[in-house]
Amino acid sequence: MRIDAGLLIGARARTQLEQARWAEHQRTLSPNADKAEVAREFEALMLEQMLRTMREATPKAELFGKSRGEKLFQEMLDGEYMRLFSRRGGIGLSDLLVQHMNKYQ
């Protein structure tokens, strides 16, 4: 019986990749990582709501109104912007939330 060396190397590489993915998965399951992720999502949600309120308060001088699709796209884009903003540090609310959760755990 002959074993192909390429298949053996591929299996080893696949195993190493699976181990690396498992290690990454385990790292993200730590209690503090979950708290930080929840805090970032909360911060993003709050910032998105602030942005939506600011947009509604801005005077509109449009000749043609926005379509439903355009409004939906704007809301989705704002949400994604705020998630990215929050992941990059945001306004510091997520850090305060994590500290508070750790203090009272």
C-alpha positions as CSV (number, residue, x, y, z in Angstrom):
1,M,0.0,0.0,0.0
2,R,1.4,3.3,-1.1
3,I,0.6,6.6,0.8
4,D,0.9,9.8,-1.2
5,A,3.2,12.3,0.6
6,G,1.1,15.3,-0.6
7,L,-2.0,13.9,1.1
8,L,-0.1,13.3,4.3
9,I,1.3,16.8,4.3
10,G,-2.1,18.2,3.4
11,A,-3.6,16.3,6.3
12,R,-1.0,17.6,8.7
13,A,-1.5,21.2,7.5
14,R,-5.3,20.7,7.8
15,T,-4.9,19.4,11.4
16,Q,-2.6,22.4,12.3
17,L,-5.2,24.8,10.8
18,E,-8.0,23.1,12.8
19,Q,-5.9,23.4,15.9
20,A,-5.2,27.0,15.3
21,R,-8.9,27.7,14.7
22,W,-9.8,25.8,17.9
23,A,-7.3,27.8,19.9
24,E,-8.8,31.0,18.5
25,H,-12.3,29.8,19.3
26,Q,-11.3,29.0,22.9
27,R,-9.6,32.4,23.3
28,T,-12.8,34.2,22.2
29,L,-14.9,32.1,24.6
30,S,-13.1,33.5,27.7
31,P,-15.5,35.4,30.0
32,N,-13.9,38.7,29.5
33,A,-14.0,38.4,25.7
34,D,-17.8,37.8,25.9
35,K,-18.2,40.8,28.2
36,A,-16.2,43.0,25.9
37,E,-18.1,41.9,22.8
38,V,-21.4,42.5,24.5
39,A,-20.2,45.9,25.7
40,R,-19.0,46.9,22.2
41,E,-22.3,45.8,20.7
42,F,-24.2,47.9,23.3
43,E,-22.0,50.9,22.6
44,A,-22.6,50.5,18.8
45,L,-26.3,50.3,19.3
46,M,-26.3,53.4,21.5
47,L,-24.2,55.3,19.0
48,E,-26.4,54.2,16.1
49,Q,-29.4,55.5,18.0
50,M,-27.7,58.8,18.6
51,L,-26.8,59.1,14.9
52,R,-30.3,58.3,13.9
53,T,-31.7,61.0,16.2
54,M,-29.2,63.5,14.8
55,R,-30.2,62.7,11.2
56,E,-33.9,63.1,12.1
57,A,-33.2,66.5,13.7
58,T,-31.3,67.8,10.6
59,P,-33.4,69.9,8.3
60,K,-34.1,68.2,5.0
61,A,-34.2,70.1,1.7
62,E,-34.7,67.2,-0.7
63,L,-36.6,67.8,-3.9
64,F,-37.4,64.1,-4.0
65,G,-38.0,62.1,-0.9
66,K,-35.9,59.0,-0.1
67,S,-37.2,55.7,-1.1
68,R,-37.7,52.9,1.4
69,G,-34.7,51.1,0.0
70,E,-32.5,54.1,0.4
71,K,-33.7,54.6,4.0
72,L,-33.1,51.0,4.8
73,F,-29.6,51.1,3.3
74,Q,-28.8,54.3,5.3
75,E,-29.9,52.6,8.5
76,M,-27.8,49.5,7.8
77,L,-24.8,51.5,6.8
78,D,-25.1,53.6,10.0
79,G,-25.2,50.5,12.0
80,E,-22.1,49.0,10.4
81,Y,-20.2,52.3,10.8
82,M,-21.1,52.4,14.5
83,R,-20.0,48.8,15.0
84,L,-16.6,49.5,13.3
85,F,-16.3,52.7,15.4
86,S,-17.0,50.8,18.6
87,R,-14.5,48.1,17.8
88,R,-11.8,50.7,17.3
89,G,-12.4,52.2,20.7
90,G,-15.6,54.2,20.3
91,I,-16.2,56.8,23.0
92,G,-15.0,54.5,25.8
93,L,-18.4,53.4,27.0
94,S,-17.7,49.7,26.3
95,D,-14.5,49.8,28.5
96,L,-16.5,51.4,31.3
97,L,-19.2,48.7,31.0
98,V,-16.7,45.9,31.2
99,Q,-15.1,47.4,34.2
100,H,-18.5,47.8,35.9
101,M,-19.4,44.2,35.1
102,N,-16.1,42.9,36.4
103,K,-16.5,44.9,39.6
104,Y,-19.9,43.6,40.4
105,Q,-19.5,40.0,39.2
